[in-house]
């Protein structure tokens, strides 16, 4: 392929791919060296998932998913119709190769929490689990939904800047609310903000192409 036909090269930022992108850009300065925004958002969500506040609820969520996946009886109980005649959607496993699967799994468990609580004895523990998952899914939702949107085949550099900015705005709006309303402590909010700022700077600091694309987008 003629280099004149290539506008940019994009990949995740492993040592090998990062070096390859830089070498191509050095050889052909007209080809932009771009990070993969979806990988970056996935890493942002992964950083948040590693916070101490989410270690316990996510660990318990994994155990619930593992148990239900092996127990036909448990799945049948969870999928029974409730008083309104509604049935639950299937619980989603955490996959190693799918972006945002930790968030998707946690989000799929929350609607099942009332029935899960009925099926166990330790109701107090499960209430703690529910609070942790609510905090995690509320914080992670704008990140995961932006990630999925940017996976679209027609997503462009302007969209990358828009969605990253939208994530920041969503988190700012969420953390501006009272803790009694969100259930998110100030200390946890500050940790998430620091993680987002670090990932934002890492992605945009050395490349102005995204802001330029946004400014020129009609």
Steps between C-alpha positions, in 0.01 A plus 500: 500500500637840405572713809302781337188288541547462877387783729575344838599183679318406819552223756511423870812613686695186578877534470504332159209688343605835646851461359362391161272803477783737586733343244238529225430861595873575499536343157184666364429824693171548312356189668360585844596284799177445697411309815194274494234695692296186579798326660572818695144526635510131588821562695337799672213276613751232603683754721173590671415131542825452695410759766477354851136612529401269214724202580249335733178550296661400170655192658158397637339575165744262329414228751128550441550475124715189538240332722202586281679390183551153651160465672197435281275524805635844598451630147143372499424672832650829384308496174161427655244769435463760771168633631464727196562216258842632396793267442868575544742524215789255510793581726811589301837342568820701525697433183873545454478621139189719507525871579306612808385150594558559873256789492250305286510210746450723804215680324330169417512387864331806649147422370536151649605622845152478661469136397862424588436648844202270546712197413768561762502532877754784540272785397718765664805392300303502177380853570865605520559323169211684337629841615848424365364389162276807480799727562707315241236490225402864552861617468586263216189553286612812306840340438362170376229655283754738345730205433223312319410809296861550391517139382265600216650476152413864425652647819762767427764706681248772584275242667792388718541851643123540543453175689803548726371848585151359558641244744672776695181708505290202613737417784516865607119521506474172693757594764347845546190335645465431872641172629159415649358506148773307318642279776849591374742627770713806423820298544389252233394781266842663534675172413289461186564861397876450538489182291296671228731803492809279470351298215371815328841667512671180385274481195479866393816669630726399209239521223294798389334318212183424700435861602583621149258246353234614748557867416480432125203262521206670324 
